């Protein structure tokens, strides 16, 4: 073997050894990166806790009556617990009348108060007023996210190559030294050359390209700039928080993840071995439990509040089943969210996905039956799906399951038929079960009739706890407040205006008709809409939002109001979404709103916009009039106030003083707190009549308003004459 060949071998072997060592380092680097995240998280936690200590008088250091001379601290300008916490031990000892012992006590008590404060704070990133600690945390999480897949790939490549590479390098080592080569036997020389040849072939065919990609991508991740990570976080904070809490929560358990179900059931579900191969998303801890619950209990109703990622939990269940060899998954959903489901399955999994809808649904059904994957269809099309004898759906997902609570409806019968042909069934609804208990029992009966039979015994609100225990094996519900500690604040603002003379005339005219729908359109039913008190305030709010870099959703129950808003907003509007807008156009409007800077306003009918929208791009919400049901507004707010929202959400309600607005709001405000508390804490809700402003109540309001404004039904006749 010549000198040039020896040199080439040595260069080749050196590169291979360095590459193997670097892959080893990358494969074992997750601990280093996660420790960086944990350190940054603790620093932010301490910073937030110290902010609380700034509000505590230094006197609180001596609540245990340990003889700490608080006045000595005050005299030196240390007026809060935070001042003492941040001061060094030596600085405190140097204060006249303090000394080492008292300084040590003061530091110990300040630390104890800091720890106590840490337990009460919500650790989250304030995107509007970020601190250095918050930015550092986002940066470390961004690096971990960017490097995460590289680390996984390095673990796989290093695990499959290291032993073989090092063994062949050992065998071929003599090729790099003239001395070793001279004293090597003929048989060993042949083995060395064979090993070298095998290394060259392996490196050239697969190893080199994969190793280079992994190493380059990993170093790119480490070079991620803080500004780049911060912008990425602002654009989509959800994956950042998912990664953060997967690192910082560890194995600790929070009962809020489990929706209050019994401990024995929690233990059974947690023991389920979840496989996430094929899932292209990082699950939050509560989502892991939700996915395990779906799989372990087999036929369930998932009632997680809107914005918590029920869709991803369903997709995670599909990927687990596919890893087990299952092949056919069917999603039934409203037409308005069909395309969203299709996009989400493709985005978050490797499961093939297609729709069964439209004129070619028969061909699409045949294709799905042959090839498998996830098929998405609508409630209307579900009745037209005919399955072969003995064919079983591996997982049936029914989204917005409140659509099938009427047993006589065609779509309910169609879905029940599909349930009977399914191995596992997941009903999903983000809507609190507002209707009568027997309607919820009926839904549960579709899944597990024996549980529904037992639950029927507890139909009174006073028996809610017993009802909850009975249906726990079937029903799981978590709320935003329970599991999304990182959500920014939500501020609700009442925007009161006074009626103009024209508005008063229009209001009196509406009252005389007894048409409460027209009466509710107060201020929006003027011939000159630009003179509307509500319209003027709406435009001011939109302008303020734009100046602050925010986007706005405007909600109304009335299509006429939506059209008025669209005319006033003009080119700023991404479009109007109501029940008549076809799905493709709806998607175009949402895409424009999310992606085009100039489209700062989305206009939605509160019913159509309360289902199937994910619009975290908006952080300002305007209601043109109070709705008659608290849940309707909560659903609409939930379209923006959900996982992935990075900014404080401002909810503005446009109201007219001394009008029907004031009366409706007064009734709803008494009901709202009770409704939300009951819906959040229980699995059953109050009857509609207890939640919304009923027709009878509305009629009473109208009669009282007519008396107040001295209006009777004759006014309309006189004016028309």
C-alpha positions in Angstrom: 0.0 0.0 0.0 1.5 3.3 -1.1 2.1 6.5 0.8 -0.7 8.3 -1.0 -3.2 5.6 -0.3 -2.2 5.6 3.4 -2.7 9.4 3.5 -6.1 9.0 1.9 -7.1 6.3 4.4 -5.9 8.4 7.4 -7.9 11.4 6.2 -11.0 9.2 5.6 -10.7 7.5 9.0 -10.1 10.8 10.8 -13.2 12.4 9.2 -15.2 9.3 10.1 -14.0 9.3 13.7 -14.8 13.0 14.1 -18.2 12.5 12.5 -19.0 9.6 14.8 -17.9 11.6 17.8 -20.0 14.6 16.8 -23.1 12.4 16.2 -22.5 11.0 19.7 -22.4 14.5 21.1 -25.5 15.5 19.3 -27.3 12.3 20.4 -26.6 13.1 24.0 -27.1 16.9 23.8 -30.8 17.0 24.8 -29.9 17.0 28.5 -27.8 20.1 28.0 -30.4 21.9 25.9 -33.2 21.0 28.3 -31.2 22.1 31.2 -30.7 25.5 29.5 -34.5 25.7 29.2 -35.0 24.7 32.8 -32.5 27.3 34.0 -34.2 30.0 31.8 -37.6 28.9 33.1 -36.4 29.2 36.8 -34.9 32.6 36.1 -38.2 33.8 34.7 -40.1 32.2 37.6 -37.8 34.0 40.1 -38.2 37.3 38.2 -42.0 37.0 38.3 -41.9 36.1 42.0 -39.6 39.0 42.8 -42.2 41.3 41.1 -44.7 40.0 43.8 -42.1 40.6 46.5 -41.9 44.2 45.4 -45.5 44.6 46.6 -44.6 43.2 50.0 -43.6 45.5 52.8 -40.3 44.6 54.5 -42.3 44.2 57.7 -43.4 40.8 56.4 -39.9 39.4 57.0 -40.7 39.5 60.7 -44.1 37.9 60.8 -42.6 35.0 62.7 -41.5 37.5 65.5 -37.8 36.4 65.1 -36.5 39.8 66.3 -35.5 41.1 62.9 -34.9 44.8 63.1 -37.1 45.9 60.2 -36.4 49.6 60.9 -32.7 49.1 60.3 -33.5 47.9 56.8 -35.9 50.8 56.2 -33.3 53.3 57.3 -31.0 51.9 54.6 -33.7 52.3 51.9 -34.7 48.6 51.9 -38.5 49.0 52.0 -39.8 45.9 50.4 -39.1 42.1 50.7 -37.7 42.3 47.1 -35.1 44.8 48.2 -33.9 42.4 50.9 -34.1 39.4 48.6 -31.9 41.1 46.0 -29.3 42.4 48.5 -26.3 40.3 49.2 -25.6 38.7 52.6 -22.6 40.9 53.1 -24.5 44.1 52.3 -27.2 43.2 54.9 -24.6 42.3 57.5 -23.0 45.8 57.1 -26.2 47.5 58.1 -25.8 49.0 61.6 -27.7 46.9 64.1 -28.2 43.9 61.8 -25.1 41.5 61.9 -24.6 38.0 60.4 -27.4 36.2 62.3 -30.1 38.7 61.6 -29.0 39.1 58.0 -29.2 35.3 57.6 -32.7 35.2 59.0 -33.9 38.0 56.7 -32.4 36.3 53.6 -34.0 33.0 54.6 -37.4 34.6 55.2 -37.2 36.5 51.9 -36.3 33.3 50.0 -39.3 31.5 51.7 -41.6 34.3 50.6 -40.2 34.0 47.1 -40.8 30.3 47.0 -44.3 30.8 48.3 -44.9 33.5 45.6 -43.6 31.1 42.9 -46.3 28.6 43.7 -49.0 31.1 43.0 -47.8 32.7 39.8 -48.7 31.7 36.3 -45.4 31.4 34.5 -46.0 32.8 31.0 -44.3 35.0 28.5 -45.7 38.5 28.3 -45.4 39.1 24.6 -46.3 42.8 24.8 -43.9 43.7 27.6 -41.2 41.0 27.5 -38.4 41.0 30.0 -34.9 39.8 29.3 -35.7 36.6 31.2 -38.7 36.0 29.0 -36.8 36.5 25.8 -34.0 34.2 27.1 -36.5 31.5 27.8 -38.1 31.7 24.4 -34.6 31.6 22.8 -33.6 28.4 24.7 -36.9 26.8 23.8 -36.5 27.8 20.2 -33.0 26.3 20.0 -34.4 23.0 21.5 -37.2 23.0 19.1 -34.9 23.6 16.1 -32.5 20.9 17.3 -35.0 18.3 18.5 -35.5 16.4 15.3 -31.7 16.5 14.7 -31.1 14.9 18.1 -33.7 12.2 17.3 -32.0 11.5 14.0 -28.6 11.5 15.5 -29.7 9.0 18.2 -31.0 6.7 15.4 -28.0 7.1 13.1 -25.4 6.8 15.9 -27.2 3.8 17.3 -27.2 1.9 14.0 -23.7 2.9 12.8 -21.4 3.3 15.8 -20.6 -0.3 16.5 -20.1 -1.3 12.9 -18.0 1.8 12.1 -15.6 1.5 15.0 -15.2 -2.3 14.5 -14.2 -1.7 10.9 -12.0 1.2 11.7 -10.2 -1.0 14.2 -9.8 -3.8 11.7 -8.5 -1.4 9.0 -6.3 0.7 11.2 -3.1 -0.9 9.9 -3.8 0.7 6.5 -2.8 4.1 7.8 0.7 3.1 9.0 3.6 1.7 6.9 5.1 0.1 10.0 1.9 -1.6 11.0 1.2 -2.6 7.4 4.6 -4.2 7.1 4.1 -6.4 10.2 0.5 -7.4 9.4 -0.2 -10.9 8.1 -1.6 -11.4 4.6 -5.0 -12.6 6.0 -5.3 -9.5 8.2 -4.4 -7.3 5.3 -7.2 -8.7 3.3 -9.6 -8.2 6.2 -8.4 -4.6 6.6 -8.9 -3.8 2.9 -12.3 -5.4 3.0 -13.3 -3.4 6.0 -12.1 -0.2 4.3 -14.0 -1.1 1.2 -17.2 -1.7 3.2 -16.7 1.6 5.1 -16.3 3.5 1.8 -19.4 2.0 0.3 -21.5 2.6 3.5 -20.4 6.2 3.8 -21.0 7.0 0.1 -24.4 5.4 -0.1 -26.2 6.7 3.0 -24.1 7.6 6.0 -22.3 10.7 4.8 -25.4 12.5 3.5 -27.4 11.8 6.6 -24.6 12.7 9.0 -23.8 15.9 7.2 -27.5 16.9 7.2 -27.8 16.2 10.9 -24.6 18.0 11.9 -25.3 21.1 9.7 -28.9 21.4 10.9 -27.9 21.0 14.5 -25.3 23.7 14.3 -27.8 25.9 12.5 -30.2 25.4 15.4 -27.5 26.4 17.9 -26.9 29.6 15.9 -30.6 30.6 16.1 -30.7 34.3 17.0 -32.8 35.5 19.9 -34.7 37.9 17.6 -35.5 35.0 15.2 -36.8 32.9 18.0 -38.9 35.7 19.4 -40.6 36.5 16.1 -41.3 32.8 15.6 -42.8 32.6 19.0 -45.1 35.6 18.3 -46.2 34.1 15.0 -47.1 30.7 16.7 -46.6 30.4 20.4 -48.4 27.0 20.8 -45.5 24.7 19.9 -43.1 26.8 22.1 -45.4 26.3 25.1 -45.8 22.6 24.3 -42.1 22.1 24.2 -41.6 24.2 27.3 -44.0 22.3 29.4 -42.9 19.0 28.2 -39.5 19.9 29.6 -40.5 21.7 32.8 -43.5 19.7 33.9 -41.6 16.5 33.8 -43.4 13.6 35.5 -45.3 15.8 38.0 -49.1 15.4 37.8 -51.8 18.0 37.9 -55.3 16.9 38.8 -56.6 19.6 36.3 -55.3 17.4 33.5 -57.8 14.8 34.4 -61.0 16.8 34.5 -61.9 15.7 38.0 -62.4 12.0 37.2 -61.8 9.4 39.9 -58.2 8.6 40.9 -58.6 4.9 40.1 -59.6 5.7 36.5 -56.8 8.2 36.2 -54.3 5.5 37.1 -55.8 3.1 34.6 -55.6 5.6 31.8 -52.1 6.8 32.6 -50.9 3.2 32.5 -52.0 2.9 28.8 -48.8 2.7 26.6 -49.1 5.5 24.1 -47.2 5.3 20.8 -46.6 8.6 19.0 -44.8 7.3 15.9 -46.1 9.2 12.9 -47.3 12.1 15.0 -45.8 15.4 13.9 -46.7 17.4 17.0 -45.5 17.8 20.6 -48.4 16.9 22.9 -49.0 18.8 26.1 -49.3 16.7 29.2 -53.1 17.1 29.4 -53.3 16.1 25.7 -51.3 12.9 26.3 -53.8 12.0 29.0 -56.7 12.9 26.7 -55.3 10.7 23.9 -54.8 7.8 26.3 -58.3 8.3 27.7 -59.7 8.0 24.1 -57.8 4.8 23.4 -58.1 3.2 26.8 -61.9 3.8 27.2 -62.6 3.1 23.5 -66.0 4.8 23.2 -65.9 8.3 24.8 -67.1 11.9 24.7 -64.3 14.4 24.8 -65.6 17.8 26.0 -62.4 19.8 26.3 -63.1 23.5 26.0 -62.6 25.2 22.7 -58.9 26.0 21.9 -57.4 23.1 23.9 -56.4 21.0 20.8 -59.1 18.2 20.7 -58.3 17.7 17.0 -54.7 17.0 17.8 -55.7 14.5 20.5 -57.9 12.7 18.0 -55.1 12.7 15.4 -52.7 11.3 18.0 -55.1 8.5 18.7 -55.2 7.7 14.9 -51.4 7.6 14.8 -51.2 5.2 17.7 -53.8 2.9 16.2 -52.0 3.0 12.8 -48.7 2.0 14.6 -50.7 -1.0 15.9 -51.7 -1.9 12.3 -55.1 -0.3 12.2 -56.0 1.3 8.9 -59.3 3.0 8.6 -60.3 6.2 10.4 -63.4 8.2 9.6 -64.2 11.8 10.8 -67.7 13.2 10.6 -67.9 16.9 11.0 -69.9 20.0 9.9 -69.1 21.2 6.4 -67.5 24.4 7.8 -64.6 22.5 9.4 -64.1 19.7 6.8 -61.2 21.5 5.1 -59.7 22.3 8.5 -59.7 18.7 9.5 -58.1 17.7 6.3 -55.3 20.3 6.8 -54.7 19.3 10.4 -54.4 15.6 9.8 -51.9 16.2 7.0 -50.0 18.7 9.1 -49.8 16.7 12.3 -49.4 13.2 11.1 -48.2 10.9 8.4 -51.6 9.3 8.1 -53.0 9.6 4.5 -56.1 11.8 4.4 -58.8 12.6 1.9 -62.5 13.7 2.0 -65.6 11.9 1.1 -67.8 14.7 -0.1 -69.4 16.1 -3.2 -70.3 14.6 -6.5 -67.4 12.0 -6.5 -68.0 10.8 -3.0 -68.6 7.2 -4.2 -65.2 7.0 -5.9 -63.6 8.6 -2.8 -65.3 6.1 -0.5 -64.1 3.2 -2.7 -60.6 4.5 -2.6 -60.6 4.9 1.2 -62.0 1.4 1.7 -59.2 0.0 -0.5 -56.3 2.1 0.8 -57.2 3.1 4.3 -56.1 6.3 6.1 -58.3 9.1 7.4 -61.5 10.0 5.5 -63.3 13.3 6.4 -67.0 13.6 5.6 -70.0 15.8 6.7 -73.1 15.0 8.6 -75.1 15.3 5.5 -72.9 12.9 3.5 -72.7 10.4 6.4 -76.2 9.1 5.6 -75.0 8.2 2.1 -72.0 6.1 3.2 -72.6 2.4 2.6 -70.0 0.1 4.1 -69.3 -3.5 3.1 -70.6 -6.3 5.2 -68.3 -7.1 8.2 -66.3 -4.0 7.5 -65.3 -2.2 10.8 -64.1 1.4 11.1 -61.1 1.4 13.4 -61.8 4.8 14.9 -64.9 7.0 14.2 -64.5 10.6 15.2 -67.6 12.8 15.4 -66.8 16.5 15.7 -69.3 19.0 17.2 -71.2 16.1 18.6 -74.0 18.3 20.0 -75.3 18.2 16.4 -76.6 14.6 17.0 -78.5 15.1 20.3 -81.9 15.0 18.5 -82.6 11.2 18.2 -85.1 11.8 15.3 -82.8 13.8 13.1 -81.5 12.1 9.9 -77.9 13.0 10.8 -78.2 11.4 14.2 -79.5 8.2 12.7 -76.7 8.2 10.2 -74.0 8.7 12.8 -75.5 6.0 15.1 -75.4 3.6 12.2 -71.7 4.4 11.8 -71.1 4.0 15.6 -72.5 0.5 15.3 -69.8 -0.3 12.6 -66.9 1.1 14.6 -64.3 -0.5 16.9 -63.6 2.8 18.7 -65.7 6.0 18.8 -64.8 9.5 19.8 -67.5 12.1 20.1 -66.1 15.7 20.4 -67.7 18.9 21.6 -66.2 22.1 22.9 -69.6 23.4 23.8 -70.7 23.0 27.4 -73.6 20.6 27.5 -76.2 23.2 28.0 -79.4 21.3 27.3 -81.4 19.0 29.5 -79.5 16.2 31.2 -81.5 13.6 29.3 -79.9 14.9 26.0 -76.4 14.3 27.4 -77.4 10.9 28.7 -78.7 10.1 25.2 -75.3 11.0 23.7 -73.6 8.8 26.3 -76.1 6.1 25.5 -74.8 6.0 21.9 -71.4 5.1 23.3 -71.9 3.1 26.5 -75.6 2.3 27.2 -74.9 0.8 30.5 -73.3 4.0 31.8 -76.2 6.0 30.5 -78.6 3.7 32.3 -76.9 4.3 35.6 -76.6 8.1 35.0 -80.3 8.5 34.4 -80.9 8.1 38.1 -79.2 11.5 38.7 -81.0 14.2 36.8 -81.2 17.0 39.4 -78.6 19.7 39.6 -78.1 18.8 43.3 -76.9 15.4 42.1 -74.3 16.7 39.7 -71.4 15.1 41.7 -73.0 11.7 41.5 -73.8 12.2 37.8 -70.2 13.2 37.2 -68.9 10.0 38.9 -71.2 7.8 36.9 -70.2 9.2 33.5 -66.4 9.6 34.2 -65.6 6.4 32.2 -67.2 8.1 29.1 -66.8 11.9 29.5 -63.7 14.0 29.9 -63.7 17.8 30.0 -60.9 20.3 30.8 -61.1 24.1 30.6 -58.5 26.7 29.4 -58.1 28.0 32.9 -57.3 24.5 34.2 -54.6 23.5 31.7 -53.4 26.5 29.7 -51.6 28.5 32.4 -49.6 30.4 29.8 -52.7 32.0 28.2 -52.5 35.8 28.3 -55.1 37.8 30.2 -58.5 38.5 28.8 -60.1 41.9 29.4 -63.8 42.5 28.8 -64.9 46.1 28.3 -68.4 47.5 28.2 -68.5 50.3 25.6 -71.5 52.4 26.7 -72.9 55.0 24.3 -75.9 57.4 24.5 -78.7 57.4 21.9 -78.8 60.3 19.4 -82.1 61.9 18.5 -82.3 59.8 15.3 -81.5 56.6 17.2 -84.2 57.4 19.8 -86.7 57.8 17.0 -85.6 54.5 15.4 -85.8 52.8 18.7 -89.3 54.0 19.5 -90.4 52.9 16.1 -88.9 49.4 16.6 -90.6 49.2 20.0 -94.0 49.9 18.5 -93.6 46.8 16.2 -93.0 44.4 19.1 -90.4 42.8 16.9 -87.6 42.1 19.4 -85.1 41.2 16.7 -85.5 44.7 15.2 -85.4 46.2 18.7 -82.1 44.4 19.4 -80.6 46.1 16.4 -80.5 49.4 18.2 -78.1 51.9 16.7 -77.4 49.6 13.7 -80.8 50.2 12.0 -80.3 53.8 11.0 -80.7 54.9 7.4 -77.4 56.7 7.7 -75.2 54.1 9.3 -72.3 56.4 9.6 -74.3 58.3 12.2 -74.6 55.2 14.4 -73.2 55.6 17.9 -72.1 52.0 18.0 -70.6 52.2 14.5 -68.5 55.3 15.4 -67.1 53.6 18.5 -66.4 50.4 16.5 -64.3 52.3 14.0 -62.4 54.0 16.8 -61.7 50.6 18.4 -60.5 49.1 15.1 -58.3 52.1 14.5 -56.8 51.8 18.0 -56.2 48.1 17.4 -54.4 48.7 14.1 -52.2 51.3 15.7 -51.2 48.7 18.3 -50.5 46.1 15.6 -53.7 44.0 16.4 -56.3 42.4 14.3 -60.0 42.5 15.1 -63.0 40.2 14.8 -66.5 41.8 14.8 -69.4 39.6 15.8 -73.1 40.2 15.3 -76.2 38.0 15.3 -77.7 39.9 12.4 -76.7 39.7 8.8 -77.9 43.3 8.1 -75.5 44.5 10.8 -72.7 42.5 9.3 -73.3 44.1 5.9 -73.3 47.6 7.6 -70.0 46.8 9.3 -68.5 45.6 6.0 -69.5 48.9 4.3 -68.0 50.9 7.1 -64.7 49.0 7.3 -64.2 48.8 3.5 -60.8 47.4 2.3 -59.7 46.6 5.8 -62.1 43.7 5.9 -60.9 40.2 5.0 -64.6 39.3 4.3 -67.9 38.4 6.0 -68.5 34.9 7.3 -72.1 33.9 7.9 -74.1 30.7 7.4 -74.4 31.2 3.7 -70.7 31.4 2.9 -69.5 28.2 1.2 -66.5 26.4 2.7 -63.9 27.3 0.0 -64.8 31.0 0.3 -64.6 30.8 4.1 -61.1 29.4 3.8 -60.1 32.2 1.5 -61.4 34.8 3.9 -59.6 33.2 6.9 -56.3 32.9 4.9 -56.5 36.6 3.9 -57.1 37.6 7.5 -54.2 35.6 8.8 -51.7 36.4 6.2 -52.4 39.8 4.7 -51.3 42.8 6.8 -53.9 45.1 5.2 -56.8 42.8 6.1 -57.2 43.8 9.8 -60.9 43.0 10.3 -62.8 39.7 10.2 -66.6 40.1 10.2 -68.6 37.1 11.5 -72.1 36.1 12.3 -71.8 35.0 15.9 -73.4 31.6 15.2 -71.4 30.7 12.0 -68.3 32.2 13.5 -68.6 30.4 16.8 -67.9 27.0 15.2 -64.8 25.9 13.3 -62.7 29.0 13.4 -59.1 29.2 14.7 -58.1 32.8 14.5 -55.4 33.5 17.1 -54.3 36.2 14.6 -57.0 38.3 16.2 -56.6 39.7 19.8 -59.5 42.2 19.7 -63.1 41.1 19.7 -66.1 43.4 19.2 -69.7 42.4 19.8 -72.2 44.6 18.1 -75.0 43.7 20.5 -75.4 41.5 23.6 -76.3 37.9 22.7 -79.2 36.1 24.4 -77.1 33.2 25.6 -73.8 33.4 27.5 -72.4 30.3 25.8 -72.8 31.9 22.4 -70.5 34.7 23.3 -68.0 32.4 25.1 -67.8 30.2 22.0 -67.1 33.2 19.8 -64.5 34.5 22.2 -62.9 31.1 22.2 -62.1 31.4 18.5 -59.3 33.8 19.4 -58.7 33.1 23.1 -57.2 29.7 22.7 -54.0 27.8 22.5 -51.6 29.7 20.4 -52.8 33.2 21.5 -49.8 35.3 22.4 -51.4 38.7 23.2 -53.8 39.9 25.8 -57.3 39.5 24.3 -59.6 42.6 24.5 -63.3 41.9 24.3 -65.4 45.0 23.6 -69.2 45.0 23.9 -71.0 47.8 22.1 -74.0 49.0 24.2 -76.5 51.8 24.3 -77.5 53.1 27.7 -81.2 53.3 28.7 -82.1 50.7 26.2 -82.8 47.0 25.6 -79.0 46.5 25.7 -78.9 47.5 29.3 -81.8 45.3 30.3 -80.4 42.2 28.5 -77.0 42.7 29.9 -78.4 43.0 33.4 -80.2 39.7 33.1 -77.2 37.9 31.5 -74.7 39.3 34.0 -76.6 37.6 36.8 -76.6 34.3 34.9 -73.1 34.4 33.4 -71.0 33.8 36.5 -73.2 30.9 37.6 -73.3 29.4 34.1 -69.5 29.6 33.6 -68.8 28.2 37.0 -71.2 25.3 36.6 -70.1 24.6 33.0 -66.4 24.6 34.1 -66.8 22.5 37.2 -69.4 20.0 36.1 -70.1 17.8 33.2 -73.7 18.8 32.9 -75.1 22.2 32.3 -78.3 24.1 33.2 -81.3 24.0 30.9 -81.4 26.6 28.2 -84.3 28.3 29.9 -82.0 28.9 32.9 -79.2 30.3 30.8 -80.5 32.5 28.1 -82.9 35.4 28.0 -86.1 33.6 27.2 -88.8 34.8 24.8 -91.1 35.6 27.8 -88.3 37.6 29.5 -87.6 39.4 26.3 -91.3 40.3 25.9 -91.4 41.7 29.4 -88.3 43.8 28.6 -90.0 45.2 25.6 -93.2 46.1 27.5 -91.1 47.9 30.1 -89.2 49.7 27.5 -92.4 50.8 25.8 -93.7 52.2 29.0 -90.4 54.0 29.7 -90.4 55.6 26.2 -94.2 56.0 26.2 -94.6 53.9 23.1 -97.7 51.9 22.2 -98.6 49.8 19.2 -100.6 52.7 17.7 -97.5 54.7 17.1 -96.6 52.7 14.1 -100.1 53.1 12.5 -100.0 56.8 13.1 -96.6 57.2 11.5 -97.5 55.1 8.5 -100.6 57.3 7.9 
